[in-house]
């Protein structure tokens, strides 16, 4: 398990054995079952998560009770209600397992310690954050400029493995379409 985290970090920055041991000491390893929540709305968000195995969904429930999938997170991805994590406030979204999932969790306190005591981790997290910003902006732009068919094809091209692992109802929510529309798009 530790090697997955090390390989992930080393894709962006080199690490010595001592540096990785120091980094690893700031994480906790956790296992969750399908349907377990890592974060629920109104929780204090203390952790961000690196997915070792499994699949998560980040969900926003609107005032009408409609569930909106904000993102999915699979192996080698980071996820949390980042707004609440970085501001140390209550969650506005929930994070739930779609499959049995194993994660490394990083508390905000330990995140800050890593940044201050190992500057190369600051570079690592900056690169990960920048990639997340780009991805979020691209998703927003796709909703502004693409129709449902185009969004479906883009998701299929970018993340084909999601179509094998995620129920169609959740994919429909992520794409902003009904389950029936998704069935028409996929046929």
WOVEN-V635250 format. One record per residue. N is the residue number from 1. RES is the residue in one letter. NEAR is the number of other ideal C-beta (glycine too) atoms within 8 Angstrom. Layout:
n:res:near
N:RES:NEAR
N:RES:NEAR
//
This chain:
n:res:near
1:X:8
2:X:7
3:X:6
4:X:10
5:X:14
6:X:11
7:X:8
8:X:9
9:X:13
10:X:9
11:X:5
12:X:8
13:X:9
14:X:5
15:X:11
16:X:6
17:X:6
18:X:6
19:X:10
20:X:12
21:X:8
22:X:10
23:X:14
24:X:10
25:X:6
26:X:11
27:X:12
28:X:6
29:X:10
30:X:8
31:X:7
32:X:11
33:X:7
34:X:8
35:X:5
36:X:9
37:X:8
38:X:11
39:X:12
40:X:7
41:X:9
42:X:5
43:X:8
44:X:8
45:X:13
46:X:6
47:X:11
48:X:12
49:X:15
50:X:14
51:X:17
52:X:12
53:X:7
54:X:15
55:X:13
56:X:16
57:X:13
58:X:14
59:X:12
60:X:9
61:X:9
62:X:7
63:X:3
64:X:4
65:X:6
66:X:6
67:X:8
68:X:9
69:X:11
70:X:7
71:X:8
72:X:14
73:X:12
74:X:12
75:X:8
76:X:7
77:X:8
78:X:10
79:X:11
80:X:12
81:X:12
82:X:8
83:X:8
84:X:16
85:X:13
86:X:7
87:X:6
88:X:8
89:X:7
90:X:9
91:X:13
92:X:8
93:X:12
94:X:11
95:X:14
96:X:11
97:X:15
98:X:13
99:X:8
100:X:10
101:X:14
102:X:12
103:X:13
104:X:12
105:X:12
106:X:13
107:X:10
108:X:12
109:X:6
110:X:10
111:X:12
112:X:8
113:X:9
114:X:12
115:X:11
116:X:5
117:X:6
118:X:10
119:X:6
120:X:10
121:X:12
122:X:9
123:X:10
124:X:11
125:X:10
126:X:8
127:X:9
128:X:10
129:X:8
130:X:8
131:X:8
132:X:10
133:X:8
134:X:8
135:X:8
136:X:8
137:X:8
138:X:8
139:X:8
140:X:8
141:X:8
142:X:11
143:X:9
144:X:6
145:X:5
146:X:8
147:X:5
148:X:10
149:X:7
150:X:9
151:X:13
152:X:13
153:X:8
154:X:10
155:X:12
156:X:9
157:X:6
158:X:6
159:X:8
160:X:8
161:X:7
162:X:11
163:X:9
164:X:5
165:X:9
166:X:12
167:X:6
168:X:10
169:X:7
170:X:12
171:X:13
172:X:12
173:X:10
174:X:11
175:X:11
176:X:7
177:X:9
178:X:6
179:X:8
180:X:6
181:X:10
182:X:14
183:X:9
184:X:7
185:X:10
186:X:7
187:X:4
//
